[in-house]
Amino acid sequence: MVSLLKRTLPLLLFIFVFFACQKDFGGLNKDEHQLVSSKAATELMELYVIDKQSDSLFLREACREVDDDVIGSVCMEYFRSRLLATVKDTLNPGVGIAAPQVGVELRMLYVQRFDKPNEPFEIYYNPVVEAFSDSTQTGNEGCLSVPGYMGDVERAHSIQLSYLDSLGTPKKEEINGFTAVIFQHEIDHINGVLYYDHISGGFGALEIDDVK
């Protein structure tokens, strides 16, 4: 009985979300809703990559803000689940992901908090960097949407961040080190910026990563 429930629960959840979101897309537009609700909440979403022209153009668009009254809605939570599953894909893992990387033009992202115990992935809505430190750090960056390439990028060592948390509560905090780099990278995504824009020579200056 327990085994049967485990097998049928994802299907039941999918059916519930599909019908629950028909009248209220929870902040998603029609196309985004169809994209998100096409598969179960535990299923990965297809990554948008620069290799495809339509994807590349989409990734250059600035995203719209998430209304605080849709945070926690059935559809938004469903999307959160699929976005998290995508960045935690064991075959192609990331340390952060932004909504436009899976075709949803919203200012929301997941970041792995290496500066917290157990290094959890956390969701952020409408994140804004209010201030950058004068001190910088240079590190080798890659991107799920730019497969096969790496490049050295100079980023601020510390940032002052404002955002809405998973409950829609406004928050501010200072973030340092590698986690600050991830935030800067992902916030670039929701502004239509890719990491190689920060590299002298742009895409042409990137190096093929033999590991990928």
N, C-alpha and C positions, 0 to 999 in steps of 0.2 A: 504493500500500500504506500509506504514512504517512497519507494523507488518510483512508483507510478506518478506520485505527486511531484517529485523532482523533475520528471520528464515533461509533465504537462504544465507546470507552473510558468515557464517562459512563454508558452503558447497562449495561456490564459491572460498573462500580463500584456502580451502583444495585442490581443483582441480588445482588452479593456482600454488600452491607450489609444488604439486606432479609433474606437468609437467615442472615447472621451474627448479626443482632440478634433473631432469633426466640426464642432461649433466654435471652439476656442483653441486657436493654434498656440496659445501660450507664448506669444512674442515672436513666433516664426511666421514667415509668409507662406503662401500656399506651396510654392516649389520646395521650400526648406522643410515644410511639414511632411511632404511626400517623401523627401530624401531621408529624413530622420525616422519616420514611422514605417519604412519599407521592410525593416528587419527587426528582430528581437533586440531588447535593451542590452543584451550581453554581446551583440555582434559588433565587429569592427566596422568603421565607416571607411569608404575609399578616400585615400589621400589625394588632394589636389597637388599636382607637381608641375614644375616649370617646363618639363618635357612636352607637355600638351599646351598648344597655343591658347585654347579657351580657358584652361586652368590658370595659365600664367597671367592672362589679362585679369581674371577674377582676383587673383592674389594681389593685384596692384590697386584694388579698390579699398577705400577707407570704409570701415564698418560703422553701422548705426548703434546707438546706445541700447542697452537692455532696460526696459521699464521696470522699476522696482516692484510693481504690483504683479509681474509675471514670474518673478523669482519664487521658486517652490511650486509652481504649477505642474500639473501632471506631464505636460509636453516638455517643459523645460527640464524636469528631473529625468525624463526619458532620454532627452538629448545629452544631458550631463553624463548619464551612464554609458552611452555609446561613445562619447568623446573620450571618456576615461579609459574605456576598453581599448580604444585605438592607440592612445599614447603608451599604454602598457602592453601592447602586442609583443609577445616574447620573441617573435621572429624579426621585429623591426621596432625596438623600443626607443622611446624618447624621454627627455627630462622635462619637456613642456610641450604644449600644443595650444593653438588658438583656433577658434571656431571657423574662420575662413579657410583653414587648411583642410576642412572636410566639406566645404561648400555652403557654410552658413555665415551670413554677413552680419554677425553680432560681435559686440565688444566684450567677449568673454574668453577665458583661457584657464588652462590647468598648468600649474607649476609644481615640480617636485621640490619640497622644502628641505634641502640638504642641511639647512641651519636649524632644524628641529629634530627632536628625538624620533627615531624610526623613519625619518625622511619621507613623510607622507606627501601624496599628491593633493593639492587643494585648489578649489575653484575660486575664480575672481571675476567679478562683473564690473564693467566700466573702469578698469584700472587706468590711472594717470600718474605719470612720474612728475611730481611737483618740483623736485630739485635733484640735480646731479652733483656728486662730489667733484672737487677739482682733481683729486687723485684718480688715476686710471689703472686699468689692468688689461693686458693683451693676452688673448687666449685663442686656441684653435676651435672654430665653430663649424658645426654642420647643421643640417636642417632636414626634417622629414619630407619637406616639399622641394628640396634640392638634392635629390639622391645622387650619391657618387662623388660629391665634392666637399672639400673642406677649405677653410681660409682663416687667417689670423685677423681678429677684429679687436680694436681698442674700445673698451667700454669704461664707464664710470665705476669706481670701486664700490661706491655707496649711492643709494637713491632714497628719496623720500616718496613713498607711495601712498596714494589714496585710492579707495575702491569700495565696492559693496561686497560683503561676504556672502556665504551660502544662504543666509537668512534675509539678505537684502539690507543688512545693517551697515551704515557708513563706517569705514575704518581708515586709520592712517598708521603707518609704521615706517621705520627705517630698516632697510635691508642691505646687507653687505656681502662682499665676496662673490663666489660662484653663483649663489642664488640670485644675487642682484643682476648678474649677467643674463641669467635665464629670463628674468622679468623683462629686461630691456629688449632681448631678442623677440619674445612673444608679443610685447606691446608694439614693437615695430610691425608685426604681422597685422594687427588690427588697424594700423594706420597705412597699410598698403606698401610697407617697406620690407625689403629682404636683406638678410645680413650682409650679402656681398656688395650692397650699395655703400657700405662703410669701408670697403677695401679699395685702395688705389688701383684703378684699372677695372674695377667692377667684376663682372662675371668672368671676363677674360683672365683675371689674375688668380682665379681659383685653381687649386690643384686636385687632381683625381685622387680620391682616397682608395687605395688598393684593397682596404679591408672590406669595403662595401661591394 
